[in-house]
Amino acid sequence: MQTIPLRLSEKWAWGALGLVGFIGLWASLSAFGIVPRQFLPSPLDVLTRFIHLLTNPFAGATLPQHLASSFQRYAYGVLLAAFIGVPLGLLMGWFRWLDDVVTPLFDGLRFIAPIAWVPFAALWFGVGIGGPILIIFAGAFPPCLINAYRGARFVEPRLIEAARMLGTGHLRMILEILLPAATPSIVSGLRVSAGLGWQSLVGAELIVAAAGVGFMMVQAQANVATPTVMAGMVAIGLVGMAIDVMLRQGEAWLRRRRGLQA
């Protein structure tokens, strides 16, 4: 079935309509007491609390400070996943023996939810930075490896054959043939990893952190401060959306640069 693509203005209009409808439903549920206001604060209450948290500490820090703490853990975890996952995926795509060795173990571990590592993170690292990094790594690592591996496996055979005829060694083959050809797939994997890493971060901070947005939300929940909990959720959503938008722009730029369809 063919569909007529929407213009940018139409996309914005439909998006705004959906957002207004959601906020209207939320406000109605709270205003008419369908859900007690203690458990579902109004959008205005959440907005007011969000603005208040920008300059006033809660659970030992302001909202920007909690976000900075969260983002530091997130950056470490995602970068570690990329630095290990991308090279390993390329190597597995080139060396069949390495693929045979790693794949059974990887397939057994990648289906374990990142949150399942929380008990070990708490035992090994306590509430230090290592626990959240471990959980973020567990969420972000699989897409990095899988997309790098697929990108390397689906390189055009004629490029590999031509390089072999010129006597190209393994290292140059990986760096000069596989890596450039697999870059669009790698970037797509990094985008997925970034989203999963951010989600894993929040789950980790709910349990094994002494600072960050997740920690702030736990403290607010203990005090039945639902506007603070929802303000934290809004902050998480906004930051996650900003990360995804930046990565989408980077992916689109790379595809245009390589002459691929964006």
N, C-alpha and C positions, 0 to 999 in steps of 0.2 A: 504494500500500500504506500503510495507516494504522499508526502506531506509537504506543505508550503512552509519554508523556514520563516520564523518570526523575525521582524526587524528588532534592533536593539531596544528601541523605545517601547515596543510591544512586550518584550521580555521583562523590562523594568516595570511596566504597568501591571502585568500579571503577577510578578513577584511582590510588588507593593500590595496588590489586592489580597494575596494570600496572607501576607504579614498582618495587614489590618484585620482580616477575618479572624486570625488566630488570637490577636490581642483583644479583639472585641469579645470573643468567646471566653477568654480567660477573665476579662474584667466582669463579664456578666455572672460567671460562676461565683466569683468572689463577692460582688456587690449584692446579689440576691440571696446570699447565704446558702446556696446549693452545696458549696463546700465551705466549711468554717474558715473564717479569715485567718485564724491562728495557723491553719495548715496550708492555706492557699492565699497568700497576701495578694493585694491588687497590684497591677502593673505600676501604678503610681508609687505604692509603698516600696516596691523593689527598686524603681528608678531613684527614689529619694535615698534609700539606703546605699545604693551603688555610689551615688555622688558623695555621700557622707564618708564612705570607706576609702575614697580616694585620698583623703587628707587626715582621717582619724584612725588610729590603730585599733585593730581587733585581733585578739589572740597574739599580741606581741608585735604586730606590724600593720601597716596600711595595705590596702589592696594592691597597689603597684609594687610594694616590697614583697608581698607574697607571690605575685606573678613573676618577679625577677628571680626569686628563689626557685620557683617551679621551672622557669625557662632554663636556668642553669643546669638543672638535673636533666631536663629534656634534651638540651643540646649535647651534653656528654653522652647520653644513651643512644641517641640517633646517630651521632658521628661515629661512635664506636661500632654500631651495627653496620654503617656504610663502609667503614674502613676494613672491616673483616668480611662482610657479606659480599661486597662487589668483587674484590680480588679472588675470593674463594669461588664465587660463581663462575668467573671467567676461567679460572684454572680447571674447574670441574668440566666446563664446556670444551676444553681443549684436551685434557688428559683423561682418557676413558677409565684408567685404573683408579684415579682419584675420585671420579664420579661413582664408581662401584663401591669404593670404601666409605665415602661420606653419606651417600644417599640413604642407605637403610637407617643410620643413626639420625640423620636430619628428618626423615619422614616420621620417625617415631617421636621426635621432640616438638616438631612444628605444630602439631595438633593440640599440644598442651596450652591451655589458656594462660596468658601472662600473669593473671591474678593468682594462678595456682602456685606461682613461685614465691608468693608473699611469705608463707611460713619460713622458708629457707632464707629469704632476704632479711627477715626479722632476726633469725638466729645468727646469721653470719655477720650482719652489719648493724643490727640494732636500728636506731632512728637516724643513723648517719646517711651521708649522700650515696653510699654504695648500694643500699637496698633499692631505692627508686631507680637507680641506673640499671641494676640487674633486670628489673621488671620491664623498664622501657626497652632495653636491649632485646628481651625475649619477645616483645611485640613487634619491634621494628626490623629485626634481623631477617626473618623468613622472606619478606618481599624483596629485600635487597639481593639476597642470594638467588632466589628463583628468577627474578627478572634479568639479572646479569647472566645467569646460566642459559636462559632461553635466548637472550640476545646473542650469546656466543655460539649456541648450537645452530642458529638459523642464519648465520653469515652466508653470503652467496658463495657456493662452492668454487666458482671460477676465480674469486679473489684468493682463496686459499691455495688453489692449484697453481696460480701464477706466482704466488709467494714461494711455494715449495720449489718451483722450477728455478727460481733465483737463489735457492739455497738459504732461505731465511730460517734463522734459528727459532727455538721455542719462545724465548723472551721477546724478541722483535715481533714474532707472529702475534703474540698476545697484545703487546703494546701498540703496534702499528696497524694491525688488521682487525683483530677481535674487538678491542676496546672502542675504536671509532665506530665500527659497524653496530656495536651493541649499545652505544650511548643513548639513543632514544628509548630503548627498552629499560636501560638502567635508570634514566630520569623518571620514567613512569613508575618504576619500583620505588624510587625514593619518595615520590609523592604519596604512594600508599603507605610506606613506612612512616612518613611524617605524621599522617593521620592516626595510625595505630599506636605510634609512640606517644602521642599526646593523650590519647584515651588511656593508655596503660599508665601514664604518669599520674593521672588523677586517681585511678584506682589504687596505685601504690601509696600516694600521699594520704589516702583515707586511713591507712593502717600503719605504715612504716616511715613516718616523717614527723618532724617537730616544727616545720614551717612549710609554707606553700599554700596554694589555693585549696587543695584537698584537705589539708590540716585545718585551715580556717573554717571550712564547711563542717568538719566533724565537731569542732568546738562550738560552732553555732547550733548544730543539731542538738548537742548536749544541753544547751541553754534554751532550746525551743525558739531560737531566733530564726524563723523561717525566711524573713526578708533577706537576712544575711546569707543564708544557704542559697537562695535563688539568685542573689547578686553575684555570688561566686559562680553559679552555673552560667549566668550571662557572660561573665568575664571569660570563662573557659570557652564558651561558644564563639565569642568574638575573636579571641586569640587564635583558636583553631581555624576559623574561617579565614583570618588574615594569612596564616601560614599556607593554607591550601591555595588561596588566590595567588600568592607570590610564586608558589611552585607551578601552578597552572600557567602563569605568564612565562615562567622560565621554560617550561616544556614546549609551549607554543612557539616561543622564540627559537628554540633549538630546532624544532621541526621545520619552521620556515627557512632557517639557515641551511638545513640539509636538503631542502627542496621536497619535503614530505608534506602530506595533507595535514593541516592543523586540526 
